[in-house]
Amino acid sequence: MSKAESSVAELYVISFTCDFKRYSKDLTYENVEQCLKIDPFNKTYDEYIEPTLLYFAEDSNKLAKALCVDRIVPKGLYIMGIYGGEKKKGAEEYAGLVLQQFRRKNNEFILQLYNTRKTLEVPERVLRDYGVGVFETVYVGEINPFKLQRLLPVILSNGGEKSMKEFLKYIVKVFERDLPKEDINKINALAEELKQPDKIEVLNQKKYYVLYRGDRAFSATVFVPNSDKCIVESHVGYVEVNDESIAYYYAALLNYLAYKVVESGKSFNRHQFARPLQALYVAGLSWHNVDEATRLKIVELSKKLHEKAPLKKYGNQSVALKEISTYPEFRELKEILDKIIDKRRLEKMLGLVSG
């Protein structure tokens, strides 16, 4: 026996075949031994504790390998100021990084920042000097079950936060005479408040992505970037894969799990990060743990639901999940998964993502 083989700890299930109604000092080891039934657990110790280790370590790389995906990113890029300040008591309203409109004309870049009134014409060379560009942004509010409503055009700098702030100050300085006072105040406030990463990570056009809401109800959808300017903001988590079928498989499972939380009447955890994916692993729903016929059926239903899911706004994601649950394809998906997940594992799943 090799050293590696000898280090494997096997597990056993021990049960009593005799009925000990009460403890007695007269009992001997031999009495007890005769009443013991020892059966193999069919799992090593490492295999038994791995789900727990994955959960508490929150190791995204290890979890990605276990789920047969390339990468798990529990949280996208931290960007503050996408929609600017909100109109509410005690809060100052400011401009947003989302562009209400933009276009290129000759050597000019014409733009209007969110929450401002004035359209500005900025020379293209100025954008290059500050490293400024428009990024197609996956925003949490645009994700519904099996559907991404749209991408937001967000202006950021490849030179980092400092360059972006300097660009905004440049706008105020150059266009001060043309800008309404209200716009000047809002853009100055944005320059103070905005946060963006120094390095902007864009999605790979050759990959498939499962996008899911990172807070509370983790509605999910499959996304394939159509440009080299697609990014994900911090309230969204995502899975990156090479295989289209794997992407549609996990999108279906995440929406199923989110619906089970709603169905159970439980409340969602405020911040989810990688927990929904950990829950799928703990439940034994990894890609390689489910038989091929079942996987292919789930993928087929997921694709149909992606085609049929409506482009619409919802008051909250519980409403969205309840609506999608009325589709025959989702009812079939739920029936399949309800059969392969036992009650004990379902409770473990729900425990990871809900309170």
C-alpha positions in Angstrom: 0.0 0.0 0.0 1.4 3.4 -1.0 1.8 6.3 1.5 -1.0 8.2 -0.4 -3.4 5.2 -0.1 -2.7 4.6 3.5 -3.5 8.3 4.4 -7.1 8.0 3.1 -9.6 7.9 6.1 -12.6 5.7 5.4 -15.9 6.4 7.1 -18.4 3.9 8.5 -22.0 4.0 9.7 -22.5 2.2 13.0 -25.9 1.2 14.2 -27.3 -0.9 17.1 -29.2 -4.1 16.3 -30.2 -4.6 20.0 -32.5 -2.5 22.0 -30.7 -1.0 25.0 -33.6 0.5 27.0 -31.3 1.8 29.8 -27.7 1.9 30.8 -26.4 -0.8 33.1 -23.0 -1.1 34.8 -23.1 -4.8 34.0 -22.8 -4.2 30.2 -19.4 -5.3 28.8 -17.7 -4.5 25.6 -18.5 -8.0 24.3 -22.2 -7.4 25.0 -22.2 -4.2 23.0 -20.0 -5.4 20.2 -22.5 -8.2 19.4 -25.2 -5.6 18.9 -23.2 -3.4 16.5 -23.7 -3.3 12.8 -20.9 -1.6 10.9 -21.5 -0.6 7.2 -19.2 1.3 4.9 -20.3 5.0 4.3 -19.0 4.8 0.7 -17.3 8.2 1.1 -13.8 9.1 2.4 -13.5 11.6 5.2 -12.2 14.2 2.7 -15.2 13.8 0.5 -17.6 14.0 3.4 -16.2 17.3 4.8 -15.4 19.0 1.4 -18.8 20.8 1.1 -18.3 22.3 4.6 -14.7 23.3 3.8 -15.8 24.9 0.5 -18.4 26.9 2.3 -16.4 28.2 5.2 -13.2 28.8 3.2 -15.2 30.5 0.5 -12.5 29.5 -1.9 -13.8 30.6 -5.4 -11.0 28.7 -7.2 -11.7 25.4 -5.5 -15.5 25.9 -5.9 -15.0 26.7 -9.6 -13.1 23.4 -10.1 -15.8 21.4 -8.2 -18.5 22.9 -10.4 -16.6 22.3 -13.6 -16.4 26.0 -14.5 -13.5 28.2 -15.4 -13.9 31.0 -12.9 -16.3 32.3 -10.2 -16.3 36.1 -9.5 -18.6 36.7 -6.5 -18.5 40.5 -7.0 -17.9 42.6 -10.1 -16.1 45.9 -10.3 -16.7 48.5 -7.6 -18.1 51.6 -9.3 -19.8 54.4 -7.3 -21.8 57.0 -9.1 -23.4 55.0 -11.8 -26.8 56.7 -11.4 -25.5 59.6 -9.3 -27.2 60.8 -6.1 -30.9 60.1 -5.4 -33.7 62.5 -4.7 -34.3 61.9 -1.1 -34.3 63.8 2.2 -30.8 64.8 3.3 -29.0 63.6 0.2 -27.3 65.7 -2.4 -28.3 65.0 -6.0 -25.4 64.6 -8.4 -24.6 63.5 -11.9 -24.3 59.8 -12.9 -21.7 58.0 -15.0 -24.5 56.5 -17.1 -24.8 58.4 -20.4 -28.3 59.5 -21.3 -27.1 59.9 -24.9 -23.8 59.8 -26.7 -22.5 59.7 -30.3 -19.4 60.5 -32.3 -19.4 63.3 -34.9 -16.3 64.0 -36.9 -13.6 64.3 -34.2 -16.0 65.2 -31.4 -17.6 63.0 -28.8 -21.1 64.2 -27.9 -22.4 63.1 -24.5 -24.9 63.8 -21.8 -24.3 62.6 -18.3 -27.2 61.0 -16.4 -29.1 63.5 -14.3 -27.9 66.5 -16.2 -29.6 68.8 -18.7 -26.8 69.9 -21.0 -25.3 67.9 -24.0 -21.5 68.4 -24.3 -19.2 68.1 -27.3 -15.7 67.0 -26.2 -12.8 66.5 -28.6 -11.9 62.8 -29.1 -8.2 63.7 -28.3 -9.3 64.8 -24.8 -10.9 61.4 -24.1 -7.7 59.7 -25.2 -5.6 62.0 -23.0 -7.6 61.0 -19.9 -8.1 57.3 -21.0 -11.8 57.8 -21.0 -14.2 55.4 -22.8 -17.7 54.0 -22.8 -18.2 50.6 -21.2 -21.2 48.4 -21.7 -22.1 47.6 -18.1 -24.0 44.8 -16.5 -26.0 46.5 -13.8 -27.9 44.6 -11.1 -31.2 46.3 -11.7 -31.3 45.0 -15.3 -31.2 41.2 -14.3 -34.4 39.2 -14.1 -34.8 35.4 -14.2 -33.5 34.2 -17.5 -33.2 37.7 -18.9 -30.8 40.6 -19.1 -32.9 43.6 -19.9 -30.1 45.8 -21.3 -26.5 47.0 -20.8 -25.8 50.5 -19.5 -23.4 52.8 -21.3 -21.1 54.0 -18.5 -18.2 56.3 -18.9 -15.0 55.4 -17.1 -11.2 55.9 -17.4 -8.6 53.2 -18.2 -6.3 55.5 -16.4 -8.1 54.9 -13.1 -10.2 56.9 -10.7 -7.8 59.9 -10.6 -7.9 60.3 -14.4 -11.7 60.1 -14.4 -12.1 62.7 -11.8 -9.7 65.0 -13.7 -11.7 64.5 -16.8 -14.9 65.6 -15.0 -13.1 68.7 -13.7 -11.9 69.4 -17.2 -15.6 69.4 -18.4 -16.6 71.8 -15.7 -13.7 74.2 -16.4 -14.0 74.2 -20.2 -17.9 74.3 -20.4 -18.5 76.5 -17.4 -20.0 79.3 -19.4 -22.4 77.0 -21.2 -23.4 74.7 -18.4 -26.4 75.5 -16.1 -25.3 76.1 -12.5 -27.3 73.0 -11.5 -25.2 70.8 -13.9 -22.0 72.3 -12.7 -22.8 71.4 -9.1 -23.9 67.9 -10.0 -20.8 67.2 -12.0 -18.5 68.6 -9.3 -20.3 66.4 -6.8 -19.8 63.3 -9.0 -16.1 64.1 -9.3 -16.0 64.0 -5.5 -18.1 60.9 -5.0 -17.2 58.6 -7.8 -15.2 55.4 -7.3 -13.8 53.1 -10.0 -11.0 50.5 -10.2 -7.6 51.5 -11.5 -7.7 48.4 -13.7 -11.0 47.8 -15.6 -11.5 44.1 -16.3 -13.6 43.4 -19.4 -15.5 40.2 -20.2 -14.0 37.7 -22.7 -16.0 37.6 -25.9 -15.0 33.9 -26.3 -16.6 32.9 -23.0 -20.1 32.3 -21.7 -21.2 34.0 -18.5 -23.9 33.2 -15.9 -24.8 36.5 -14.3 -26.7 36.7 -11.1 -27.8 39.3 -8.6 -25.4 39.5 -5.7 -27.9 40.9 -3.2 -31.0 39.1 -1.8 -32.8 37.3 -4.7 -30.1 36.0 -7.0 -32.0 35.8 -10.3 -29.7 34.6 -13.0 -29.2 34.7 -16.8 -26.7 33.6 -19.5 -24.8 36.3 -21.2 -22.3 36.3 -24.2 -20.4 39.6 -24.6 -20.7 41.1 -28.1 -17.8 43.6 -27.7 -14.5 44.0 -25.8 -16.0 46.8 -23.7 -18.4 44.7 -21.5 -17.9 44.9 -17.7 -19.8 43.8 -14.6 -20.5 46.1 -11.6 -20.1 45.1 -8.0 -23.7 44.2 -7.1 -23.5 41.3 -9.7 -21.7 38.0 -9.3 -20.8 35.8 -12.3 -19.5 32.5 -13.5 -17.2 32.2 -16.5 -17.3 29.0 -18.7 -16.2 27.7 -22.0 -19.2 25.5 -22.5 -22.5 26.9 -23.5 -24.5 24.0 -22.0 -22.8 24.4 -18.6 -23.8 28.1 -18.6 -27.5 27.4 -19.3 -27.4 24.5 -16.8 -26.3 26.7 -13.9 -28.5 29.6 -14.8 -31.5 27.3 -14.6 -30.3 25.9 -11.2 -29.8 29.4 -9.7 -33.3 30.5 -10.7 -34.7 27.3 -9.4 -33.0 27.8 -6.0 -34.1 31.4 -5.8 -37.7 30.4 -6.5 -37.5 27.7 -3.8 -36.6 30.4 -1.3 -39.7 32.4 -2.4 -41.8 29.2 -2.3 -40.6 28.4 1.2 -41.6 31.8 2.5 -38.0 32.4 3.8 -36.1 35.7 3.4 -33.0 36.0 1.3 -29.6 36.8 2.8 -28.8 40.5 2.2 -25.4 39.7 0.5 -25.0 36.5 -1.4 -21.6 36.6 -3.1 -20.7 32.9 -4.0 -23.2 31.3 -1.6 -25.8 30.3 -4.2 -23.1 28.4 -6.1 -21.9 26.8 -2.9 -25.5 25.7 -2.2 -25.7 24.0 -5.6 -22.5 22.1 -4.8 -23.6 21.1 -1.3 -26.8 19.8 -2.8 -24.9 17.5 -5.2 -25.9 19.4 -8.3 -22.5 20.0 -9.8 -22.4 19.4 -13.6 -20.6 16.1 -13.3 -22.8 14.8 -10.4 -26.0 14.8 -12.5 -26.6 12.2 -15.2 -26.2 13.3 -18.8 -29.9 12.9 -19.8 -31.0 15.1 -16.9 -28.4 17.7 -17.6 -29.4 17.9 -21.2 -33.0 18.3 -20.4 -32.2 21.1 -17.9 -30.2 22.9 -20.6 -33.0 22.5 -23.1 -35.5 24.0 -20.7 -33.2 26.8 -19.7 -32.7 27.8 -23.3 -36.4 27.9 -23.9 -36.9 30.0 -20.8 -34.2 32.4 -21.9 -36.2 32.9 -25.2 -39.6 33.3 -23.5 -38.7 35.4 -20.4 -40.2 38.9 -20.9 -38.4 42.2 -21.2 -40.1 44.1 -18.3 -39.6 45.8 -15.0 -40.7 44.2 -11.8 -41.4 45.7 -8.4 -39.1 43.1 -6.9 -37.5 39.8 -7.8 -40.0 37.7 -5.8 -42.7 38.9 -8.3 -40.4 38.1 -11.2 -39.7 34.6 -9.9 -43.3 33.9 -9.2 -44.2 34.9 -12.8 -41.5 32.8 -14.4 -42.7 29.8 -12.3 -46.0 29.8 -14.2 -44.2 29.0 -17.5 -44.6 25.3 -18.4 -40.9 25.0 -19.0 -40.1 26.2 -15.4 -42.8 23.8 -14.0 -41.1 21.0 -15.8 -37.6 22.1 -14.6 -38.9 22.3 -11.0 -40.4 18.9 -11.2 -37.1 17.4 -12.4 -35.1 19.0 -9.7 -37.6 18.4 -6.9 -37.2 14.7 -7.7 -33.4 14.6 -7.5 -32.9 16.7 -4.4 -33.9 15.1 -1.2 -35.4 17.1 1.7 -32.3 17.2 3.8 -30.1 18.6 1.0 -32.8 21.1 0.0 -32.8 22.4 3.6 -29.0 22.7 3.4 -29.3 24.7 0.2 -31.9 27.0 1.5 -29.9 27.5 4.7 -26.9 28.9 2.8 -28.9 31.6 0.9 -31.8 32.5 3.2 -32.6 33.3 6.8 
